[in-house]
């Protein structure tokens, strides 16, 4: 039954909706945590350390953090796989090319596809920059996330990559939240306006909240 559900378009859309909501919840928490950088190095570094000790002594050091990471990886892979399969199915269903590109896919669909690709590439860069330090500018300091963040956003390319990705994220959430609500049966004629408003507000708040960090570094408020 699970296989049949996955093979159907409805099943793939459901996977995208559920995995998308999981990632949205994480993003809200992550954004709030990021804004702690405005309270200074000690506060931000303490928060980063706390993430590794959540659940102790029942959970071992970093176990909760790794559990969250695993859930997120599963959600991202499931979301991307379902999106790719749906895209391939859509292409196969239209073997004859349309005369006009606009007739082939809507603005929202193109935004979601390209936005997804941008975000996928950003996730890889973000991990290599601030988690492993592989592509980090300057000297990556293990256990000093505040300084690492300041280092990243002290470079023009770090700011460009991050801000472009966050704008793509905002558009992705704006279209994706409403779509997920429809897929999960929450949409209706009376609720559509409310759902679209919630989607717009979430997209705006998350985009502004995440971009506030590089802006803080660029303006010298965070240094």
C-alpha positions as CSV (number, residue, x, y, z in Angstrom):
1,X,0.0,0.0,0.0
2,X,2.9,2.4,0.9
3,X,4.5,1.6,-2.5
4,X,1.2,2.3,-4.4
5,X,0.8,5.6,-2.5
6,X,4.3,6.6,-3.4
7,X,3.8,5.8,-7.0
8,X,0.8,8.1,-7.2
9,X,1.0,11.8,-7.8
10,X,-1.1,12.4,-4.7
11,X,1.3,10.3,-2.6
12,X,4.3,12.3,-3.8
13,X,2.6,15.6,-3.2
14,X,1.7,14.4,0.3
15,X,5.4,13.5,1.0
16,X,6.4,16.9,-0.3
17,X,3.8,18.6,2.0
18,X,4.7,16.7,5.2
19,X,8.5,17.0,4.6
20,X,8.1,20.7,3.7
21,X,6.2,21.4,7.0
22,X,8.9,19.6,9.0
23,X,11.6,21.8,7.4
24,X,9.4,24.9,7.9
25,X,9.2,24.2,11.6
26,X,12.9,23.8,11.8
27,X,13.5,27.0,9.9
28,X,11.3,29.0,12.3
29,X,13.3,27.7,15.3
30,X,16.6,28.1,13.5
31,X,15.8,31.7,12.6
32,X,15.0,32.6,16.2
33,X,18.2,31.0,17.3
34,X,20.2,32.9,14.7
35,X,18.9,36.2,16.0
36,X,20.6,35.6,19.3
37,X,23.7,36.8,17.6
38,X,22.5,40.4,18.3
39,X,22.9,39.7,22.0
40,X,26.6,39.2,21.7
41,X,29.3,36.5,21.3
42,X,28.8,35.0,24.8
43,X,25.0,34.5,24.3
44,X,25.3,33.2,20.8
45,X,28.1,30.7,21.6
46,X,26.2,29.6,24.7
47,X,23.2,28.9,22.6
48,X,25.3,26.9,20.1
49,X,26.7,24.8,23.0
50,X,23.2,24.3,24.5
51,X,22.1,22.7,21.2
52,X,24.7,20.0,21.8
53,X,23.6,19.3,25.3
54,X,19.8,19.2,24.8
55,X,18.3,16.2,26.5
56,X,21.2,15.4,28.9
57,X,21.7,13.3,30.9
58,X,19.1,11.1,29.2
59,X,20.5,11.8,25.8
60,X,24.3,11.7,25.3
61,X,26.2,14.8,24.2
62,X,25.1,15.8,20.6
63,X,22.6,12.9,20.3
64,X,19.6,15.2,20.2
65,X,21.3,17.4,17.6
66,X,22.2,14.4,15.5
67,X,18.6,13.1,15.7
68,X,17.4,16.5,14.4
69,X,19.9,16.4,11.6
70,X,18.9,12.9,10.6
71,X,15.2,13.9,10.5
72,X,16.1,17.0,8.4
73,X,18.2,15.0,6.0
74,X,15.4,12.5,5.5
75,X,12.9,15.4,5.0
76,X,15.2,17.1,2.5
77,X,15.9,13.9,0.5
78,X,12.2,12.9,0.5
79,X,11.1,16.4,-0.5
80,X,13.7,16.6,-3.4
81,X,13.0,13.1,-4.6
82,X,9.2,13.6,-4.7
83,X,9.7,17.0,-6.5
84,X,12.0,15.4,-9.1
85,X,9.6,12.5,-9.7
86,X,6.7,14.8,-10.1
87,X,8.6,17.0,-12.5
88,X,9.7,14.0,-14.6
89,X,6.1,12.7,-14.7
90,X,4.9,16.1,-15.8
91,X,7.4,16.2,-18.6
92,X,6.5,12.7,-19.8
93,X,2.9,13.6,-19.8
94,X,3.7,16.4,-22.3
95,X,6.0,14.8,-24.9
96,X,5.2,17.5,-27.5
97,X,6.9,20.8,-26.8
98,X,4.7,23.8,-26.4
99,X,5.2,26.8,-28.7
100,X,5.5,29.2,-25.8
101,X,7.6,28.6,-22.7
102,X,4.9,30.2,-20.5
103,X,2.4,27.6,-21.5
104,X,4.6,24.8,-20.3
105,X,4.7,25.8,-16.7
106,X,3.4,28.5,-14.5
107,X,5.4,31.2,-12.8
108,X,4.9,29.5,-9.4
109,X,6.1,26.1,-10.7
110,X,9.2,27.5,-12.3
111,X,10.0,29.5,-9.1
112,X,9.6,26.4,-6.9
113,X,11.9,24.3,-9.2
114,X,14.7,26.8,-9.5
115,X,14.3,27.9,-5.9
116,X,14.7,24.3,-4.8
117,X,17.9,23.9,-6.8
118,X,19.3,27.1,-5.4
119,X,18.4,26.0,-1.8
120,X,19.9,22.6,-2.4
121,X,23.2,24.1,-3.5
122,X,23.1,26.6,-0.6
123,X,22.6,23.8,2.0
124,X,25.8,22.2,0.8
125,X,27.7,25.4,0.9
126,X,26.3,26.4,4.3
127,X,27.3,23.1,5.9
128,X,30.8,23.3,4.3
129,X,31.1,26.8,5.5
130,X,29.8,26.9,9.1
131,X,29.6,23.3,10.2
132,X,32.8,21.6,8.8
133,X,34.7,24.8,8.0
134,X,35.9,23.3,4.7
135,X,35.2,26.4,2.6
136,X,35.2,28.9,5.4
137,X,36.9,32.2,4.8
138,X,39.8,32.9,7.2
139,X,40.5,30.5,10.0
140,X,37.6,28.4,11.1
141,X,37.4,28.3,14.9
142,X,35.8,25.1,16.3
143,X,33.5,26.0,19.2
144,X,33.3,29.7,18.3
145,X,30.3,30.0,16.0
146,X,29.9,33.8,16.6
147,X,33.3,34.6,15.1
148,X,32.7,32.1,12.3
149,X,29.4,33.8,11.3
150,X,31.1,37.2,11.4
151,X,33.9,35.9,9.2
152,X,31.5,34.6,6.6
153,X,29.5,37.8,6.4
154,X,32.6,39.9,6.3
155,X,33.1,38.7,2.7
156,X,31.0,40.1,-0.3
157,X,30.4,36.6,-1.7
158,X,29.3,35.2,1.6
159,X,26.6,37.9,1.8
160,X,25.6,37.4,-1.8
161,X,25.2,33.6,-1.5
162,X,23.3,33.9,1.7
163,X,20.9,36.7,0.7
164,X,20.1,35.2,-2.7
165,X,19.4,31.9,-1.0
166,X,17.1,33.5,1.6
167,X,15.2,35.3,-1.1
168,X,14.7,32.0,-2.9
169,X,13.6,30.5,0.4
170,X,11.0,33.2,0.9
171,X,9.5,32.6,-2.5
172,X,9.6,28.8,-1.9
173,X,7.7,29.1,1.4
174,X,5.2,31.6,-0.1
175,X,4.2,29.1,-2.8
176,X,4.9,25.9,-0.9
177,X,2.9,26.6,2.3
178,X,-0.3,27.2,0.4
179,X,0.3,24.2,-1.8
180,X,1.0,22.0,1.2
181,X,-2.2,23.1,2.8
182,X,-4.2,22.2,-0.3
183,X,-2.5,18.8,-0.5
184,X,-3.3,18.0,3.1
185,X,-6.9,19.0,2.7
186,X,-6.7,22.2,4.8
187,X,-7.7,24.5,1.9
188,X,-11.2,25.6,1.0
189,X,-12.9,28.7,-0.5
190,X,-13.4,30.3,2.9
191,X,-9.8,29.5,4.1
192,X,-7.8,30.2,1.0
193,X,-7.4,33.9,1.7
194,X,-6.3,33.2,5.3
195,X,-3.8,30.5,4.1
196,X,-2.3,32.8,1.5
197,X,-2.0,35.5,4.1
198,X,-0.2,33.1,6.5
199,X,2.1,32.0,3.7
200,X,3.0,35.6,2.8
201,X,3.6,36.5,6.5
202,X,5.8,33.4,7.1
203,X,7.8,34.0,4.0
204,X,8.3,37.7,4.9
205,X,9.3,37.1,8.5
206,X,11.6,34.2,7.8
207,X,13.3,36.0,4.9
208,X,13.8,39.2,7.0
209,X,14.9,37.2,10.0
210,X,17.6,35.3,8.3
211,X,18.8,38.3,6.2
212,X,19.0,40.3,9.4
213,X,22.2,38.4,10.4
214,X,24.4,39.3,7.4
215,X,22.9,42.9,7.5
216,X,23.9,43.1,11.1
217,X,27.5,42.2,10.3
218,X,27.7,44.4,7.2
219,X,26.4,47.4,9.2
220,X,28.8,46.8,12.1
221,X,26.0,46.1,14.6
222,X,27.4,42.6,14.9
223,X,31.2,42.5,15.0
